[in-house]
Amino acid sequence: MTKPLFPLPDPLVIPVQGEDLGYPVGRIFCVGRNYAAHAAEMGVEVDREAPFYFTKSSANAVLSGTSCPYPPGTENFHYEMELALAIGAPVFRATPKEASAAIYGYGCALDMTRRDLQIRERKKQRPWDLGKDLEQGTVFAPLTKAGDWGPVADQRIWLTVDGETKQDATLAELIWTVEEIICHLSGYYHLRPGDLILTGTPAGVGPVHAKQHMTGTITGLSPVSLSLTEAE
């Protein structure tokens, strides 16, 4: 086997409640426009025929509690609070029962977004990568195993900036359920342990600035937090 020219960083490992071992981050899939109110505030309609996705690099993911600088190239940096689900078993072309069994756990996550770049590229019908896949732009809280939390139902999901509530909804408002997402996505990918799926953000997204602090919470899960420092 050919030896590498240089080492790559080890994968990010997310702590798991009640476990000594953590969950290594492999691929990150994100569901777009999975709350009708959020789609409306973005000036678009929900595609109810099927979910759609974008991806984020695992190398750009960080753990909750991180402080990071305001990112370059943007003047409109947005928070998006989301439920993350972690895959715990290989699954391909899943049935709803298989999809449910493949879920290892759940956690709170932030999908940070350079909104001005996302919208600019969307208007030109170009990929969103500059807007979405940015360094330290995906933040994960510790995971809770699925059996320790229970099924996704009407749990509250909310986010505060410097203590002021900005997003506030329930998981019952998800357009596509977690099982439906796994069934659909596994028709295109062989999903495997290490894969994380961010299931979409509710209404109330908005800008955040240097020296501000965000905390996102879902009932029964560990909260996720991020602090912004001055731009480098």
N, C-alpha and C positions, 0 to 999 in steps of 0.2 A: 504494500500500500504506500502510495506517495505521501511523504510527510509534509505538513503545511509549512509555508514560509514564515508564518507568524501565528501566535495564538489568538483565538477569538474570546471575547468575554464569556464567562459562564452564564447560563440562562438565569433570568430573574426567578426566584423561588418565593411563592406567596405562602405565608404562614397559614396553617389550618387550625381552627379552634379544636383543642383537645388532642392534638397530634404532635409528636416530636418531629416528624418529617413534614416538609412543605411540598407545595404543588409547583413544579417547574413550568414556566410559561413557554409554550411553543408558538402556535399560530393564534392570531387575534382576528376574529370576524365581528363585524358590527352591522346591526340591522338599522336601516335608514327609515325614518318616518313611521315609527311604530306606535305613535300616539297621535290621534287625529288633531288634537288641539295644538300640538307642536307643529305639525305640518301646516296648519292654517296660519300660525304666526310667522312661518317662513314663506308664506305666499304660494304654497303648492298644495296640490290635492294628493290624497292618499291613494296609492295603487292597491286596490283590494283584490286584484287577481293573484298576486304572489308577493312575498317579501322580496326586498333587494338588499344588497350588502356592499360594504367596502371593507378593506382590511387595514390593519395598523401593524407596524413592525414590533416584534417582541423586544428588539434592542432599544426601542424608545419607551418601554414601559418602566414604571417606578412604583415603589410601595407607598402606601398611605403615610402621611407625616413628613413627606419630602418638602423641602424648600427649593424652588427653582427660579431662575431669572425670567423676567418677561421675555417672550421669544422674539427673535428678529423677524423683520419682514411684515409685521402686522401692526395695525392701529385699532383692531377690533377683535380682541381675544376673548372667546366665550367659554363658559363652563357648560357641561352637559352631564347631568347626574343619571346613572344607569344601573340596572340590575345586570350583573355578570353571572353567567352560568359556566361551570367548568365540566368538561367532558371527562368521564372516568373509565370508559370502555370503548373499544373500537365499534363503530357503527356505520353502516352503509345502506342507503335506501331503507331507512328505518320505518317501522310501523310506529303508531303512537305508543304502544306498550314498550317497544324496544327503545324509543326515544326517551321515555321516562326513566327506564332502567339505566341508561347511559349517563345520566347526570350524576356527577360526583358531588358537586356542591354549588353553593351560591355565594355571591359577595357583592359589596358596593364598589362601584367604579366611576371614575371621571373620564369622559371623552373630551379632552380639551381641543378647541378648534380655532384656527385662524379664520374667523368668519368672513372677513373681507376677501381673503384669497379663495375660500371655498365658493363664495357667490360669484366672484370674478370668473373663475374657471367654469363654473356651472353654466353661466350665461354664454360662454364660448363653446359649450358642449365638450369640455375637456375633463380629464380625470381630476379628482379632488385632492390628490396626494399632498400638495403643498399646504392645503388648508387643514388636513386631517392628520397626516402621519408626521408629526413633529417630535423633536427630542423632548423627552419627559412629558409627553402629551397624553399618556394613558396611565392612570393611577389606580392601583388595586388595593383594597382593604383585605384583611385576613378573610379567608373563606370559612363558611360553615357547611358541614356535610349535609347533603339533602335530607337524610333521615333525621337529622337533629333539628331541622328547621320546619319541615312540613311542606305541603304543596304550595305553589304560587296561587294566591287568591286575591284578596283585597288589601294586602299589606300597604301601609302608607310609604311613599317614597318622596323625600324632600331634600332641599339643599338650602343652606344659608351662606351668605357672604358677610363677614364681620358681624355675625349674629342676626342678620336680617333675612327672613325667609324670602327666597326668590322662586323656587320651584316647589310645588306641593300637589301631589296627585296620589293615585293608588295603582297598584299593579293590575287591578281589574280593568283598567283603561287600556292595557296593551291590546293592540289590534290583532297581532299574531301571538298565540300562546307559546310558551317555551317548547312544548312538544311539537307544535306545528312548525316552529322554526327549525328544530332539529330534523324533523321529517323532510322538510323542503331542502335544507342545506346539505343533508347527507345524500341527496340525489345527485349532487354535483361534486362532493368531496368524500373521501374516506375519512370520516372524523375519527379522532384518536385521543387518548389521554395527552394532556398538554394543550389541547385546543380550548380556547375561551371564546364565548360569544357574548357581546354586549347587546342587550335587547332593545335599545332605543331610549330616548329621553322624553320626559313630559314637557309640557309648555312651561314658559318662564325663563328660557335661556336668555343670557345677556352678557354684557362685557364685564371683565374683571381687570383690575389694574395692579401695578406694583404696590407692595405693602398691604395687600388685601389677603384675607384668609377664607378659604372655602371649606365647608363641612357638609358632606352628603350622608344621608341616613335612610335605611329601609328598616321597617319594624322587624326586630329579631335578629338583625345582622350587625356586624361590626361596622362602625361608620368609617368613611373615607375622608381624608383631609389633605389639603394642599395649600401652601403659602407661596406667594409670589414676591420675589425681590426685584430690585432695580435691574433694568436691562444691562447686559454686559457691553 
